[in-house]
Amino acid sequence: MLHPQARALLDLMDRRGVRPLHTLTPPEARAAYRDRRELAQPPTPVIGAVRDLLAPGPHGPIPLRLYSPLQAATPDRAPGVLVFFHGGGYVIGDLDTHDTLCRQLANGAGCAVLAVDYRLAPEHRFPCAVDDALAATRWCQANAAALGLDPRRVAVGGDSAGGNLAAVVALALRDADDPPLCFQLLIYPITTMHFVSDSHRRNAQGYLLTRDSLAYFHDHYIDAPAHDQDWRASPILHPDLGRLPPALVLTAGFDPLRDDGVAYAQALNLAGTAATLISFERQIHGFILMGRVLDEANTAVDMCADALRRGLSAA
């Protein structure tokens, strides 16, 4: 059964005539997604400090936002850092849409969070988002000490499209024999561009993220059929999912992407990578941002922060 609070939220959006994102132009969809924050996101938490930064990238400078927690988990050593990639189907989302979540994770895990404002499609198609995500993570590793962070304790994470980018960055860094990451936080990630699992059929309509919305995001981001087969778009297709940092994979039961996240967690485990799967079976895609109206969103944030704290402290 769908959680009653999720049902109430969907009904409210229907009564207010909230237009599906796939019926809007990308600029309109970005504005609508940004405006929805007031409907469901919790109050903005107080944080230790916030800094806006820029990192160089292959397509130009990449805006970043660095969050410092109110209290570090281990005050006797430099804090670890989560490099965070926001969701939004590679088309929408920005530093502001996920500001509250980044603050929650920083305070909850007692670590820094470096949010990455990667380039969006269709202005910048695949693999530009991957290029930015990888460049930002490498910049973080190279400059961590100068930022007062521990360069040995760098994790990656994100939700939806951002979860895809985090998984891809972890694979790319391992393949390049770069300094190792210590954790992956994958919140209902896109793990394949082939939207054919049973949950895509079962949850195709009526639960916020729809089949039409997924096609809209896909077609703005991917401009050649062969790209669907590229592991940088579909990380589950990488031939080697072993020797990766431990992962928490979080899914939602009424999400078209549910089965894809489950399959990725299973594939990681079968390849020898430690992966924990947690599924909020009564929730919808995007729920972790909605703590004002969904109690389980706050539970999910706490669980992610706890896993992140443990993942960073183990390094």
N, C-alpha and C positions, 0 to 999 in steps of 0.2 A: 504494500500500500504506500502511496505517496504520502509524505509527512503532511499533516494538516496545515502546518505553517507554510509549507511550500505551495500547497493547493491554494491557500488564501492569497499568497503573493501573486500567483499566476492569475487568479480571478480578479484581483485588484488591477493588474496591468491590463487585463481585458476590458474591465469597466472604464478605465481611463483612456482606452483607445491607443495604447502604446503600439506604434507600428513595428512590424518585424524588421530587423536590420537589413535583411536581403531586399527589402523594397526601397531602400534609400541609397543615394550615392555614397561613396566612401566618405567624403567630407561631412555629409549629413549624418551618416552612421557614427562617425567619430564623435560629433557633437552630442548626438542622442545618448550614446554610451556614457559619455562624461556626465551628462545631466542626470542620468539615472542614479548616480551615487547618492543623491539626497533621499531617494526612495528606500533604500535598503541597507546602506553601509552604516556601521556604528560610528559614534563620535570619534574624532581624530585623537589618538592618544598623545599625551605629552611624551617627548623623546629627549634624549640627552643633547643631541645636536644634529643639524642637517646642513650638508654642504652640496652645492651644485658644482659639478666638475665636467671636464671634457677629456675624452680619450681620442687619440688619433685612430683612424680606421682606413681601410682601403677605398672607401667611398666618401671620405671626408670625416670631420670631427663627429664624435658620438657623445651626445649629452648623457650625463650620469648624475645620480643623486645618492649621496652617501649618508646613511643614517647611523648614528651612534646611540647605543642603548642608554637608558637611565642608569643602569648598573650592569657592569660586565659580569659574566658568569664566573670568571676567574680573575679577580682584580689584581692578582700578583703577576699576571702575564698579559702581553698584548692580546687583544681580542681577535678571534677568528672572524671571517667575513663570508656572507652568503652573496654571491653574484646572482641577482634576481632578474628574470625576464618576464615581463607582463604578458597576460593573455590578450586575446582579441582577434584570433584568426589571421594574424599577420597583417590585418587591415585596419583595425581600430585598437584603442588602448594607448596609454602613455604613462609618464611618470605620475601624473595626478590621479588617474583612475585607480592606481594600485598603491597610492601613498599610505592609506590607512593600514592595509595589509602589511606593507613593509615595516611600518612602525610597530605593529603588533608582533611581528616575527623578531624584530631587533630586541624589543623589551622582553619578550617571552623567552628567547634563547640566550639573552645576554651577549649578543654578538653584533657586529656591524652588518649592515645590509647595503649593498651597492646595486641600485636599480639602474637598468640599462634602457635607454630610449632608442632602441634599434629602429632602422628605417622600415617604413611600412609599404605594403603593396596597395594599389597597383603601380604607384609611382616607382617603386623599387621592388622588383619581383625576385623570386628565388634565384640565386642563393644569397641575396643581399642581407637579409635578416641574419642568416647563419654567419656571414662574414663579419657583421657588426658584433654579434654575440661572442664569437671567438676572439676578435680583436680586443673587446672590452675585458674579457676574462684574462687574457694574457697581459693586458695593461695592468689589471688589478694585481696579478701575481708579481709583476716586475716592480710595482710601486707600493706594494703593501707596507713595507717597512717605513717608507717615507710618510705614509698616511697614518702611522701608528698602529698598524695591523700586523698580525702574524702571517707571514707569507707561506708558512707550512700548513696553515689551517684555512684553506679556501674551499668553499662548497659552491655548487651551482643549484639553481632551482627556478621554478616558474609554474604558472598555471596554464593549462590548455596549450595554445601555441607556444607559450613560454616554457612549458614543460617539455615540449618537443625540442626547443632550442637548447635547453639544459642537457637533455639526453644526448643530443648531437655534439655539443661542446665536450662533454665527457668522453665520447668516443674519439673525437678529433684530437684532443690533447693526448689521450693514451696512444693513438696511432703515431703521433709525431714524437713520442717519447719526451713530452714536456713535463714539467714538474707535476706530480700527481695531485689530483683533487682528493678531498677526504669524504665527500658526501654528495648525494643527489637528492633533491626534494622535488618530486614529480607529481604535481597536483592535476588530476584528470588530464594527463598529457595526450596530445596527438602523437601516436606512434607509427601510424601508417596513413598514406594518402589513398589507400584502397578502402573505401568506406563500405565494407561488405559484411561485417560481423553481424551476429544476430541482434545485438543491441541497436545497431543502426536501423534495422527493420522495426524492432519493438518500440523504440523511442523516437521514431521518425518525426512525429508531430505532437504538439501539445505541451512540451516541456522546456520551453524557452529556446534552447538550441535545437534547431530542426534540420531535417535533411536539406531543405532549401537554403538555410543559412550556411551549412557546411559547404554546399556547392558554390555559393556566393564567395565565401572566403577562399576556397580552393582555387576557383577560376581566376580570382584576382591575383593570387600568389604564384600559382604554377602556370607557366605559359607553354609547356611542351609535355606531351604525354610521357616521354622518357623520364622526366624529372620525378614522376611518381615512384619510379624504381630506384632512384638515388637514395642511399641511406641517409644523406643529409636532409632529405624530406621525410623519409620513412625509416627511422632508426632501427626498427625491428628487422629490417632487411639486411642490416650489417652482418657479414658472415661470422663475426667474432664478438660476442657480447660478454666475454670473460675479462677478467683482470680490470674491472671497472670499480669505481668507488661504491661503497654501500648505498643503497637507494631506499627511500620510502616512496611507494606509489600509492596515491590516494585516488579513489574513484567514487562515482555517484551512481546509484542504481537506475535512476531515470534519465540517464545521459546517453546519447548515441555513442559516445566514446568509451562507455564502461568496459565493454569486452576487450577493446584494444589495449586499455591500461592493464587489465588482468593478464592478457596474453604477454605483454612486455615484462611484467613482473615475473611471470612464469619462465619466460625465455632467459631472463637474467639469472634466475636461480639455476636453471638447467645448464647454463654456461659456467656456473661456479661463482657468480657475483651475488653477494648477499643482498637480498631485496625483501622488504616487508610490504605486504599489500594490506591496505585498509579500505574497506568499501562502506560508504554511507548509503545503504540500500534504499532509503526513503527520500533521497535528495536529488536535486537537479543540477545540471551543469552550471558552473559559476557560483555555487552556493557559498563558497568560503568567503566571498566578499560581502555577504548579506547578513552580518551579525546583528543588525538592528532589528530584523524581523525573523531570523532563523536561528533558534538557539543552538542547533547542531553546528552552525558555522563557527561559533565561538569554541565549541568542543574541538572541531577540526583544527582551528588555528592553534589551540593549546597543544594538541597532539603533534602537529608539525613543528612547533617551536621546541617541544621536548625532544623529538627525534633529532632536530637540527643541533640542539645543545649537546646531545650525546655524541652525534657524529663529529662535531668539531672538537670535543674534548678528548675523543679517542685518538686523535692525530698527534 
